[in-house]
Amino acid sequence: MNYGGSMKQILLSLFLVLSLSAYSAHHEEGEVKNQFQLLSTYEIAAGQNPQDLAEELMEMQKNQESYGYNNCGVYRHQFGAMRGFYTYCNFDDMKQFAAVMKKSIAAQSSDPSPVQSYASHSDNIVAVLERNLTEAPNYILNSEYNFGPYLTANEQLDRANKLYDVYKEGFGACNLTQHRYGPEYSFYIVCGFDDFDDFAEKSAKTDSIYEKSLMDEKLDIKVHSDNMLIKVMD
């Protein structure tokens, strides 16, 4: 979804996060909550045909859904740092994650030495704090924020919510997620747009709201990065 030179930091601005949920039925208990996301990145190797990797990842995500994730998808780099693919899978809780991993590990045991077709890879689990983006849009803006370590957890959350409110008003539909397990402790704001004309309009509106509401706020932002991604599969 600013990796300081290292690919890992960028990635989980994604998509991505992205808590982009095309809700699907799951579990005997009934309601799908989608409180968590598994976000992964796959960097395109030098000389590799990106379409080959895209097809491999789309097949992988179909398998992930068959193992028990609620919904999975694939996005591709459009603007930002890492030239690669960003995947996501939604799930309800860690018990569901454990059940999925058991099936995934069993399936991998039948092919213990697969050929790696990407340059580098990273995984992150994020918790979904706010969800207004309930369908996977054509494009997403992935914004990562990391705040000063001298702030308490609640103070960091307060600043993330202030920024999220601006994005949500400007873009109309956004999600706010927070690091749970993975490379870095950050908040991720993911917003959708239809095309770059739509982005230009929503970006201008967001800038105007920011100038009016947050220009004099002490936000204590330590690291910030943006990535734009285009949908491959949802």
PyMOL commands that set and color helices and strands:
alter all, ss='L'
color gray80, all
select helices_A, chain A and resi 7-11+50-67+94-108+153-171+196-213
alter helices_A, ss='H'
color red, helices_A
select strands_A, chain A and resi 36-43+71-79+84-91+121-131+139-147+174-181+187-193+221-233
alter strands_A, ss='S'
color yellow, strands_A
deselect
rebuild
show_as cartoon
